[in-house]
Amino acid sequence: MTLLFVGLGILVLAQILGIYALKTHKADLIFAMTMLGLFVGAAVCGGVGAYQQLR
């Protein structure tokens, strides 16, 4: 269950970072790569957490 919460926390962090980038108009390649990394990290944590719960 903990990894599911970690994945959720990463998604919340990505949302906050996205709002910051929209307000400051800093949407560039580094921002896009950071968001992609956060999304992949959240997907992996959530997937592993769901797998552990179902197992």
DRENKOL-259402 format. One line per 5 residues: for each residue x, y, z of N, C-alpha, C. Coordinates in nm, 2 decimals. Layout:
% residues N
X:Y:Z:X:Y:Z:X:Y:Z | ...
***
This chain:
% residues 55
0.08:-0.12:0.00:0.00:0.00:0.00:0.09:0.13:0.00 | 0.21:0.12:0.06:0.29:0.23:0.07:0.34:0.28:-0.07 | 0.37:0.19:-0.16:0.41:0.23:-0.30:0.30:0.30:-0.37 | 0.17:0.26:-0.35:0.06:0.33:-0.41:0.06:0.48:-0.36 | 0.08:0.50:-0.23:0.09:0.64:-0.18:0.20:0.71:-0.23
0.32:0.65:-0.25:0.43:0.71:-0.31:0.40:0.76:-0.46 | 0.34:0.67:-0.53:0.30:0.70:-0.67:0.20:0.82:-0.67 | 0.10:0.82:-0.58:0.01:0.93:-0.57:0.08:1.06:-0.53 | 0.18:1.05:-0.44:0.25:1.17:-0.40:0.33:1.23:-0.52 | 0.39:1.14:-0.60:0.46:1.18:-0.72:0.37:1.25:-0.82
0.25:1.20:-0.83:0.16:1.27:-0.93:0.11:1.40:-0.87 | 0.10:1.42:-0.74:0.06:1.55:-0.69:0.18:1.64:-0.71 | 0.30:1.60:-0.69:0.42:1.68:-0.71:0.43:1.72:-0.86 | 0.39:1.63:-0.95:0.39:1.67:-1.09:0.29:1.78:-1.12 | 0.17:1.77:-1.06:0.07:1.87:-1.08:0.12:2.00:-1.03
0.18:2.01:-0.91:0.23:2.13:-0.85:0.34:2.19:-0.94 | 0.42:2.11:-0.99:0.53:2.15:-1.09:0.47:2.21:-1.22 | 0.36:2.14:-1.26:0.30:2.18:-1.39:0.23:2.32:-1.37 | 0.17:2.34:-1.26:0.10:2.47:-1.23:0.21:2.58:-1.22 | 0.32:2.55:-1.15:0.43:2.65:-1.15:0.48:2.68:-1.29
0.50:2.58:-1.37:0.55:2.60:-1.50:0.46:2.69:-1.59 | 0.33:2.66:-1.57:0.23:2.74:-1.65:0.23:2.89:-1.60 | 0.24:2.91:-1.47:0.24:3.05:-1.42:0.36:3.12:-1.46 | 0.48:3.06:-1.46:0.60:3.13:-1.49:0.64:3.11:-1.64 | 0.56:3.04:-1.72:0.59:3.02:-1.86:0.73:2.96:-1.89
0.76:2.86:-1.81:0.89:2.79:-1.82:0.87:2.65:-1.88 | 0.79:2.64:-1.98:0.78:2.50:-2.04:0.89:2.48:-2.15 | 0.99:2.41:-2.11:1.10:2.39:-2.20:1.13:2.24:-2.20 | 1.24:2.20:-2.26:1.28:2.06:-2.27:1.31:2.00:-2.14 | 1.38:2.07:-2.05:1.41:2.02:-1.92:1.28:2.00:-1.84
1.19:2.09:-1.85:1.06:2.07:-1.78:0.99:1.95:-1.83 | 0.99:1.93:-1.96:0.92:1.82:-2.02:0.98:1.69:-1.98 | 1.12:1.68:-1.97:1.18:1.56:-1.93:1.16:1.53:-1.78 | 1.15:1.64:-1.70:1.12:1.62:-1.56:0.98:1.56:-1.54 | 0.89:1.62:-1.61:0.75:1.57:-1.60:0.74:1.43:-1.65
0.81:1.39:-1.75:0.81:1.25:-1.80:0.87:1.16:-1.70 | 0.98:1.20:-1.64:1.04:1.12:-1.53:0.95:1.10:-1.41 | 0.88:1.21:-1.37:0.78:1.20:-1.26:0.67:1.10:-1.30 | 0.62:1.11:-1.42:0.51:1.03:-1.46:0.55:0.88:-1.47 | 0.67:0.85:-1.52:0.72:0.71:-1.52:0.74:0.66:-1.38
0.80:0.75:-1.29:0.82:0.71:-1.15:0.69:0.67:-1.08 | 0.59:0.76:-1.11:0.46:0.73:-1.05:0.39:0.61:-1.10 | 0.41:0.58:-1.23:0.35:0.46:-1.29:0.42:0.34:-1.24 | 0.55:0.34:-1.22:0.62:0.22:-1.17:0.58:0.20:-1.03 | 0.59:0.30:-0.95:0.55:0.29:-0.80:0.41:0.24:-0.79
0.32:0.29:-0.86:0.18:0.25:-0.85:0.16:0.11:-0.91 | 0.23:0.07:-1.01:0.22:-0.06:-1.07:0.27:-0.17:-0.97 | 0.39:-0.14:-0.92:0.45:-0.23:-0.82:0.36:-0.24:-0.70 | 0.31:-0.13:-0.65:0.23:-0.13:-0.53:0.10:-0.21:-0.55 | 0.04:-0.19:-0.67:-0.08:-0.27:-0.70:-0.05:-0.42:-0.72
0.06:-0.45:-0.78:0.10:-0.59:-0.79:0.12:-0.66:-0.66 | 0.19:-0.58:-0.57:0.21:-0.64:-0.43:0.08:-0.66:-0.36 | -0.02:-0.57:-0.38:-0.15:-0.59:-0.31:-0.22:-0.71:-0.37 | -0.22:-0.73:-0.50:-0.29:-0.84:-0.56:-0.22:-0.97:-0.54 | -0.10:-0.97:-0.51:-0.02:-1.10:-0.49:-0.05:-1.16:-0.36
***
